[in-house]
Amino acid sequence: MGGTMGFINDAKAQVAGDHARKAYANGDYILVYKFIEANTNSKATAPMTGIADQIQAVESAGWVLQHMAAAEGKALTGERVALICMFRRRNQ
């Protein structure tokens, strides 16, 4: 990946990390976050690089992924995969 998608994924990871740091600083012990990956081909097995970067950004802010649920849908802009992730504060 590169170009525009790389920039968009980097920006999404930055936003996810910012939200995670803010929730951690607020003393929250649970964080539920929705990640959306667009333009996926649900018939192909492939890395979800943008999602992985976002999850890593949240975990680097002191959280651990505990549960994840996935849903697929089609919008006017194409196929999308949404992952709903529940994180717990590290050391909880």
N, C-alpha and C positions, 0 to 999 in steps of 0.2 A: 504494500500500500504506500501511497505517497501523495504528494500534491494536496488537492483540496480535502480529500477524505482524511488524510493524515492530520491536517490542520484542524478539521472538525473533531476528530477523535481526541486530539491533544486538548482542545478546548473543553470537551465534555469531561475528560479526566480531571482537568483543573477544577471545573465546577463541582464535580463529585467530591473531590478532595476538600474543597472549601466548605461544602455542606457538612462533611464528616468532621472536620476540625472544629467547626462551630458547634455541632451537636456534642462533641466530646468536651469542649470548653464549658458548655452549659450543664455538664454533669449527667447528660442522658446516658442510660445504659443499654438502650435498644435503639437501633436505627434501621428503618425500613426505607429502601430506596428502589426506584423503578429505573431500570436501564432499558433503552430502546435501541435496537440495531436495525437500520433500514437497508433496503436493497440487498437482502439476503436471498439466497436460493435454497429453499428448505429441503430440496432433494439432494443437495450436495453436503458431504461431510467436509468441514473446513474450520480452521481456527476462527474464533470470534475476537479478533485482535482488539477492536475498539472497546468491547465489553470487558475483556481481560484488563486492559489498561485502566478502565474506570474502577473495577473491583480492587485492583492493586492500589489505586490512589486512596480509596476508602480504608483499606487495611493498613496502609502506611500511616494513617492518622490515628491509629490505636484501636481499630475494630477488627473483629474476626467474623468471617461469613459463617453463619449457622444454618440457614435454610434458604432454598432458592426454588422458585416456581417459574415456569415458562409458559408463554402463550404466543400463538402466531395469529396474525391477522392481515387482511389486505385493505389498504386504504387507497385513496385516489393516487397517492404518490408511489405505490408499489407495496411489496410484501414487507412486513415488519415482524420482528421478534421482540417481545417484551419479557424481561426477566425481573421478577420481584424478589428482592434479596433482603433477608433479615440479618443484620449484623449485631453482635454483642460487643460491648467494651472488652478489650483484651484484659485478662486477669480478673474476670467476673465470675 
